Amino acid sequence: MKTRVPAGSRIQVHRVRARDPQQGFGFRLTFTWEKEAEAGVSAKDVEKDENAFEIGSVEVMPKVIDLQVGETIDLSQVLAISAKNLAGKAIQRVFFAATVTVGEDNVTLDGSRLVGKAAGTAGLSITVSAVATPNPSPNPKATAEVIVTVVP
């Protein structure tokens, strides 16, 4: 039997009663639990609304990346990206493209690989899309900014 219990709630799953209220009784109880997966956009959502995959908001963490001169990091392994559609429902799988907006003298970007060139600060613009595309359209709701600090 699986019963959904909302976080922070109590719910009666089963009631145990004695067969004969005049006699003592005992019972054993075991239970397990599993975290319910977050429901993302589904095929039914797309049937109802063809814009279900249109991104309404995006969050990128961390907001600041520290990098040494000469160090290379892969943004796909450093950034945690979450996106929601216009209805506020999570989009489970997103793709991103990064561009250097400020500080091109301090960092180099090759695909998702970021290299520290010189000490200073740089700004990255992370554009998110629900479909794989080399150049996602610049949607302000699907873009987040990340600061890169390059140290010697």
C-alpha positions as CSV (number, residue, x, y, z in Angstrom):
1,M,0.0,0.0,0.0
2,K,1.4,3.4,-0.9
3,T,-0.1,6.5,0.7
4,R,1.0,10.0,-0.1
5,V,1.7,12.1,3.0
6,P,2.4,15.8,2.3
7,A,5.5,17.2,4.0
8,G,4.8,18.3,7.6
9,S,1.4,16.6,7.6
10,R,-0.1,13.7,9.5
11,I,-2.5,11.2,7.9
12,Q,-4.2,8.1,9.2
13,V,-3.1,5.2,7.1
14,H,-4.6,2.3,9.0
15,R,-6.5,1.8,12.2
16,V,-5.7,-1.2,14.4
17,R,-8.5,-2.5,16.7
18,A,-8.8,-5.5,19.0
19,R,-11.1,-8.2,17.8
20,D,-12.4,-8.6,21.3
21,P,-12.3,-5.3,23.4
22,Q,-12.4,-7.5,26.6
23,Q,-9.0,-9.1,25.9
24,G,-5.6,-7.6,25.6
25,F,-3.9,-7.6,22.2
26,G,-0.7,-6.7,20.5
27,F,0.4,-5.8,17.0
28,R,3.5,-5.2,14.9
29,L,4.0,-2.4,12.5
30,T,6.7,-1.8,9.9
31,F,6.9,0.9,7.3
32,T,9.2,2.3,4.7
33,W,9.2,5.6,3.0
34,E,10.5,7.1,-0.2
35,K,10.8,10.6,-1.3
36,E,8.4,11.3,-4.2
37,A,10.1,12.5,-7.3
38,E,9.3,16.1,-8.3
39,A,6.8,16.1,-11.1
40,G,8.1,18.0,-14.0
41,V,6.4,19.0,-17.3
42,S,4.8,15.9,-18.9
43,A,3.3,15.0,-22.2
44,K,-0.1,15.8,-20.9
45,D,1.0,19.3,-20.0
46,V,2.3,19.7,-23.6
47,E,-1.1,18.5,-25.0
48,K,-2.9,21.1,-22.9
49,D,-0.5,23.9,-23.6
50,E,2.0,23.8,-26.5
51,N,4.1,26.4,-24.6
52,A,4.6,24.1,-21.6
53,F,8.3,24.0,-22.3
54,E,8.7,27.8,-22.5
55,I,10.9,28.8,-19.7
56,G,9.4,31.3,-17.2
57,S,12.2,31.4,-14.7
58,V,15.7,30.0,-14.2
59,E,18.0,29.8,-11.2
60,V,21.8,29.1,-11.5
61,M,24.0,28.2,-8.6
62,P,26.6,29.2,-7.6
63,K,26.3,32.9,-8.4
64,V,30.1,33.4,-8.0
65,I,32.9,31.2,-9.3
66,D,36.5,31.5,-8.1
67,L,39.1,30.5,-10.7
68,Q,42.9,30.7,-10.7
69,V,44.9,32.0,-13.7
70,G,45.6,29.0,-16.0
71,E,42.9,26.9,-14.3
72,T,40.2,25.3,-16.5
73,I,36.7,24.2,-15.2
74,D,33.8,22.7,-17.0
75,L,30.7,24.7,-16.3
76,S,28.4,21.7,-16.8
77,Q,30.1,20.1,-13.7
78,V,30.1,23.3,-11.6
79,L,26.7,24.9,-12.2
80,A,23.4,23.6,-10.9
81,I,20.6,24.9,-13.1
82,S,16.9,24.7,-12.4
83,A,14.1,26.1,-14.6
84,K,10.3,26.4,-14.4
85,N,7.8,27.0,-17.1
86,L,5.4,29.9,-17.3
87,A,2.9,27.9,-15.0
88,G,5.7,27.5,-12.4
89,K,6.1,23.8,-13.0
90,A,9.7,22.4,-13.0
91,I,11.3,21.5,-16.3
92,Q,13.4,18.4,-15.5
93,R,16.0,18.6,-18.3
94,V,17.4,21.9,-19.6
95,F,20.3,22.8,-21.8
96,F,22.5,25.9,-21.4
97,A,24.8,28.2,-23.3
98,A,27.3,30.5,-21.7
99,T,28.7,33.8,-23.0
100,V,31.2,36.2,-21.5
101,T,29.5,39.5,-21.1
102,V,32.3,41.4,-19.2
103,G,36.0,40.7,-18.7
104,E,36.9,39.0,-21.9
105,D,40.6,39.8,-21.0
106,N,40.3,37.7,-17.8
107,V,38.6,34.5,-19.0
108,T,38.2,32.4,-22.1
109,L,35.1,30.3,-22.8
110,D,35.3,27.3,-25.2
111,G,31.9,25.6,-25.2
112,S,31.3,24.9,-21.5
113,R,35.0,25.0,-20.6
114,L,36.1,28.2,-18.7
115,V,39.8,29.2,-18.5
116,G,41.3,31.8,-16.3
117,K,43.6,34.1,-18.4
118,A,44.4,37.0,-16.1
119,A,43.6,38.2,-12.6
120,G,40.3,40.2,-12.4
121,T,36.6,39.8,-12.6
122,A,34.4,38.6,-15.5
123,G,30.7,38.2,-16.0
124,L,29.0,35.2,-17.6
125,S,25.5,35.1,-19.1
126,I,23.9,31.7,-18.8
127,T,21.0,31.2,-21.3
128,V,18.8,28.1,-20.7
129,S,16.6,26.2,-23.2
130,A,14.3,23.2,-22.8
131,V,15.6,21.9,-26.1
132,A,19.2,21.3,-27.3
133,T,20.2,24.2,-29.5
134,P,23.6,25.7,-30.2
135,N,22.4,29.3,-29.9
136,P,19.3,29.5,-27.6
137,S,17.2,32.6,-28.2
138,P,17.9,35.4,-25.7
139,N,14.9,35.2,-23.4
140,P,15.4,37.4,-20.3
141,K,13.3,35.0,-18.2
142,A,15.7,32.1,-19.3
143,T,18.9,33.9,-18.5
144,A,21.0,34.2,-15.4
145,E,24.2,36.0,-14.6
146,V,27.3,34.5,-12.9
147,I,30.4,36.4,-11.7
148,V,33.8,34.9,-12.2
149,T,36.7,36.0,-10.0
150,V,40.1,35.1,-11.4
151,V,43.0,35.2,-8.9
152,P,46.8,34.8,-9.5
